[in-house]
Amino acid sequence: MTVVILGIPSAFTAWTFAAALRIAQTRDPAVQPLWVDRHDGFELDGPNQALVCAQYPSRPLRDALSMRPIPVVLITTSATDAVSFQRQAQPALLEAVRTIGASLALIGDCRPSGPVLRLEGSSSPPASAILSALADHMGIELYGEAASALLEALGPVPAVPMGTLVEADEAIITLVLENSVAHLRDAAVPIKAIWPHRVFFSGDRPNEEAPLVADATGGSRVLYYGPYFHLAEGKWRAKLTLGFTKEAVGLPLKISAWGPGLLGEARFRPRQEGIYAAPFSFTVAEPEHPVELHIRTEEGAIEGRIALGQVELNHVGLG
């Protein structure tokens, strides 16, 4: 029987992948996991598929899960736990957030038609309970000495890291990712995210964090761009919180989303100074690719300043 193990990067996911493999090997010592990444092919009836593992499931694997009743194990933990773990390989905060976001988007696009076992790392479940649940879900009997030997070989479930993030970074992670984690735990939770201005880059100083307020003086150009985060497939409704000084009144703006081609665009012209909500919709067809927003002036300006507070995103359906 083929079993698919899906999990966002974390110490708990790594432990659970190892546990599932050892359980599978109690039935067949020759079993090795088949790892599937975001651009890999997948054939359900191919060889060596007793245990399929993915942190970034590809389109063929996602399609297979929706068409055939394959048992699935879904491993989650909190967004802050996952990002803290990922920063061991990617110390830059936004790079780690981007990687975890890709995993959440692609796993979130899986719609299994078979039974799903959900395991949550941040609740600190005991190792014995996890092994028992995994074995039952995989259709493998695991009792007595065999279970004790596996527990000894695997060691304890990794502890949740404490105090590895500053408060401002935790706020970004929560706004960008935590709702997507909640959606994995419960598919009835709507998918949404908030991208604060700190995750965007300055059009005037490429690759540098964008300021809250940008000087619009000069020629037509991109003022804000980024953040290259992944979003689940489907239609998205965005609301940009923008502020304008009196001198920027009447300056036309274009907002566009890319990923990899143009996903959608809108135009906005403030009629008076103040803070406004600019609505904007676009469609993601390839969640394997990150999304980049551009906020640009379409005319030159003698003076004036524009502020980007945040972008609020809501997933509104697949069609």
N, C-alpha and C positions, 0 to 999 in steps of 0.2 A: 504493500500500500504506500502510495506517495503521500508525504506530509510536507506542507510548506510552512516554514518558520519565518515570520516577518518581524523586524524589530528596529527601532530607531537606535542610532549609535549610543551606547552607554556601557558602563561596567556590568550592569545587570543583564543587558542583552547579550554581551559576550559570554557571561556565565551560563545563561540559558541556552544559547547556541551549543555550547560545550556539553551541557547536560542532555540536550536532545540527541546529540550525536552518540554519547555514551549509552543512552537508553536504546537507540537503534542498533548499536553494536552488540547488545546482549542477545539480540535475535540473529544478527549476521555480522560477525566480526570484520568482514571485508567492506562494510558500508563506509562510504566517504561522502561528505556533503557536496552537493552541487550548488555553487555560488552563482547567483544571477545578479548582474549589475544593470544600470539604467538603460544601456544601449545593447544589451545582449539579446540574442534570440532565445527561444524556448519552445521545445516540442514536448507535449505532455507524454507522449508514448516513447520518448527517447530512452537511452540506457542510463543506468545509475541515478535514478530519480527517487530512491526511497526517502531521501531527505534533501529538500530544496531550501536554501537559506538566502535571504535577501534583506538588505537594508535600503536598497533603492530598486524596487522591482520594475522590470522593463515592461513595455507595452505588451509583448507576447505573453509574459507571465500573468500580468493583470487580466488580460483577456481570457486566459485559460482558467483562472480562478472564477470568473463570472460564468463560464460555460459548463464547467464540470464540478461536481460536488466533492472537491478535494478538501480534506481536513486542514485547517489553518491554525497556527499558533501566532497570536499577535502580542508582541512585547512592547510595553510602554514604560515610561518613567516621566518625571516632571521635566519641563523644558530646561529649567536651570541645571538639573542633574546632567542632562544630555549635553548641554553646551559646556559645562565644566569639564566633562569627560573629553569632549572633542577638542578642547583647547590644549590638551596635551600634545596633539598633532598640529593644531592650527591655533597658535597663541592669540592672533588678532581676533577680537570679539566678533566683528561682522563676518569674517570668514567662517568662524565656527557656527554662528547663527545661520548663515547661508547653507552650510552643509546639513545641519539638522533640519532646516526648513525644506530642503530637497527631499530628505527621507520622509518627512511628514506628508508632503504633497503627494509623493508617489505611492506611499502606503495608503494614504487616504483615498487614492483613486481606485484601490482594490475593492471590489464588491463581491466577496466570496459567496458562492452558492452552496458551499458545504459548511459543516459545523466549525465554529470558531471558539478557540480557547483564548481568553484574554488574561494576560499576566501583567501585573503592575508593580514595578520595582520600587517606587517611592513609598509603598505601603509596607515595605520590609517583611514580605512573607517568609516563613521558615523554609529552609531548603527541602526538608522532607515533604512538605505539602506541595511544593513545586514539582518535585520528582514524581510524586504520586499522580498529580493532575496531568503532567506531560505523558507519563506512561499510559494512563487510561485513554487519553485523547489519541495517542499513537497506536492503540490497540495492542499494547505489549504488557504482559504480566511482569510485575516487578515486586518481589517479596523478599522478606528475611535477609539472608546474607548478601544477596545480590544488591538489594537496596542499600544496605549498610556499607558495602564496598564502594558503591557509587558516591555516597555521601562523603566518605573518607577521601576518595580521589578528587572530588570536585572542591572540597573545602566549603566554608560558609558563603552565603550570599554576600556580595560586596556591599559594604556600608555606604550609605548616601553621603557624598562629600559635604563638608560643612565649611562655611565661611570662605569660599574660594572666589567669590564675586563681590564687587562693590555694589552699593545700593543702586547707583545710576545704571549700571550694566544689567542688574537683575530687572530693573524696570523695563529696559528695552526688550529683553528676552521675553518677559511676560506679555508685553503688548504685541510683539511680533508672532510668538509661537504658541503660547499656552492654550489658546482656544483651539488650535489644530490638534493638540494633544488631547484635549477634552473631547473633540470629535472622534478621535480614534477609540477612546474609552466608551463613547456612547454616540452612535451614528445619528441619533436624533438631535444632537447639539449642532446648531447652525455653524458653518465655517465663516470666520471673520478674522480680521487682523487690523492692527493699527501700526502704521509706520511713522514714528516721530521724526522730526526734522534732522535729528542727529545721525540717522542712518543714510541720509542723502549726501551727495558730494557737490562741491561748488563748481559751477560752470566756469567761473573766472580763475579758479585754482584747482585744476583737475587732480583727482585722487585725494583731495583734502576734504575733511568734514565741512559740510555746508554751514554757513552761519544762519541763525534764525532770521536775520534781516539781510537782504542782498541789495546792493546799489544797482539800480536799473539804468543809471546814466551811461550813455554810449550807444553803440549800434545794436541792431537786433542780434540776439544770441540766447543760448541756453543758460539760465540762471541756476537751476537745480537739476541734477540727474541721479539715477540709481533707483533703488539700492541693490538691484540684481538678486532679489529674493525669489524663491519659487512659490508658485500658487497652484492650487488644484485645478484640474481641467474644468471648464465651464464658463458661465457668464458671471462677471464681477461688476458690482456697482461701487464706485469710489466716490468719496467726498473729501475734497481738499480744503483745508482751512488756510485761507490766504488773507494777508493784510496789506493795505495800500496807504501810502501817505498821500496828502493832497496833491503833490506834484505828479504822482503816478496815475491819477484819475484819467480814464480814457485810453490808457495804454493797452493795446490788444495783446493778449497772451494766448499761446497754443499749448495745450496739454496733450501729450501722446504717450502711448504705452507700446513697448517693443518686446518681442520675445519668441522667436528670433526676428520675424517680420513685424510689420505694423499690426498691432492688435486692436487699436482704436484711438480716436483723437477727438478733441473738443476745443472750442474757442471761448474765451471769456474776456469781457471788457468792463472794468469797474466804472460805475457811474458816479461814485463819490468815495471819499476816503473812509477807511474803517476796515473791519474784519468780515469776511464773507465765506460762505460754504459754496464751493464750486463742484457741481455734480459731474460725473464722468463715468462712462461705461465702456467695458472692453471684454473680449472673449479670449480665454486661454485654451488653445488646442493641443499644445505640447508642453505638459508640465515638466518634462525633462529639461527644458530651457528656462533660465531665470528671466524675470520680468524687470525691465528698465523703464522708468518714467522720465520724461523730459518736460520741464516747465520753461518755456522760452518766451521772450518778448518778440513780437512780430514787426515792430517798428523801433527806430532809434528814439532815445529819450534824452532831453537836455538835463533833466534832474528827476528825482523820485526814487523811492525805495519800496521794495516788495518783501513781504515776509511769508515764509511757509511754516505753519505750525505743525501740521501732521496730515497724513492721508489715512482715512478710515475706509476699510475694504470689507465688503460683504458678498459672499458667494450666493448667487440668486438662482442657480439651476444649471443643468447640463445642456439644455436645448439652446 
